[in-house]
């Protein structure tokens, strides 16, 4: 199954509902998921982080956070609220 930006245009309530449904669909299947929202990939068995079309990191969410590389930077930025002017 290929999912491309499955939650990109959703509000938080509908995003949560889609995540729940996708998790049920993924059981016992191989799923390739393309996403910019970090919460979408958090539970993946294996995350491949691309930069400029090249693989720069791969591993589980926890492994990538421990390494402190680009994935960790993106994850931390996704937790930071956007300041309004």
C-alpha positions as CSV (number, residue, x, y, z in Angstrom):
1,X,0.0,0.0,0.0
2,X,1.3,3.5,-0.9
3,X,0.1,6.5,1.1
4,X,1.2,9.9,-0.1
5,X,0.6,12.8,2.4
6,X,-2.5,11.1,3.7
7,X,-3.1,13.7,6.4
8,X,-1.6,16.9,4.8
9,X,-4.9,18.7,4.4
10,X,-6.7,17.6,7.6
11,X,-7.6,19.4,10.8
12,X,-6.3,17.7,14.1
13,X,-9.6,15.9,14.8
14,X,-9.9,14.3,11.4
15,X,-6.1,13.7,11.3
16,X,-6.5,11.6,14.5
17,X,-9.3,9.6,12.9
18,X,-7.4,8.9,9.7
19,X,-4.3,7.8,11.8
20,X,-6.5,5.3,13.6
21,X,-7.9,3.9,10.4
22,X,-4.6,3.7,8.7
23,X,-3.1,1.8,11.7
24,X,-5.8,-0.8,11.3
25,X,-5.2,-1.0,7.5
26,X,-1.5,-1.4,8.0
27,X,-1.7,-4.5,10.2
28,X,0.1,-7.3,8.4
29,X,0.8,-5.2,5.3
30,X,3.8,-3.5,3.9
31,X,3.0,0.2,3.7
32,X,5.2,3.0,2.1
33,X,4.1,6.3,3.5
34,X,5.3,9.7,2.2
35,X,4.8,12.5,4.8
36,X,6.0,15.8,6.0
37,X,4.0,15.8,9.2
38,X,6.2,14.1,11.7
39,X,3.4,12.6,13.7
40,X,2.4,10.6,10.6
41,X,5.6,8.6,10.6
42,X,6.3,8.3,14.3
43,X,5.0,4.8,14.7
44,X,6.6,3.4,11.5
45,X,8.9,0.4,11.9
46,X,11.5,2.1,9.7
47,X,11.8,5.7,8.7
48,X,13.9,6.8,5.8
49,X,14.7,10.6,5.9
50,X,15.5,12.2,2.6
51,X,17.3,15.4,1.9
52,X,17.8,16.6,-1.6
53,X,16.5,13.3,-3.0
54,X,19.2,11.3,-1.0
55,X,18.8,9.1,2.0
56,X,20.6,10.8,4.9
57,X,19.2,8.8,7.8
58,X,17.2,5.7,8.5
59,X,16.0,3.8,11.5
60,X,13.1,3.8,14.0
61,X,11.7,7.0,15.5
62,X,13.6,6.4,18.8
63,X,16.8,5.5,17.1
64,X,16.7,8.6,14.9
65,X,16.0,10.9,17.9
66,X,18.9,9.4,19.8
67,X,21.2,10.1,16.9
68,X,20.3,13.8,17.0
69,X,20.5,14.3,13.3
70,X,18.2,15.9,10.7
71,X,15.2,13.7,11.7
72,X,15.6,14.8,15.3
73,X,15.8,18.5,14.2
74,X,12.6,18.1,12.2
75,X,10.9,16.3,15.1
76,X,11.9,19.0,17.6
77,X,10.8,21.8,15.2
78,X,7.4,20.1,14.8
79,X,6.9,20.3,18.6
80,X,7.7,24.0,18.7
81,X,4.6,26.3,18.4
82,X,4.7,28.7,15.5
83,X,4.9,32.3,16.8
84,X,2.3,34.6,15.4
85,X,3.2,38.2,14.6
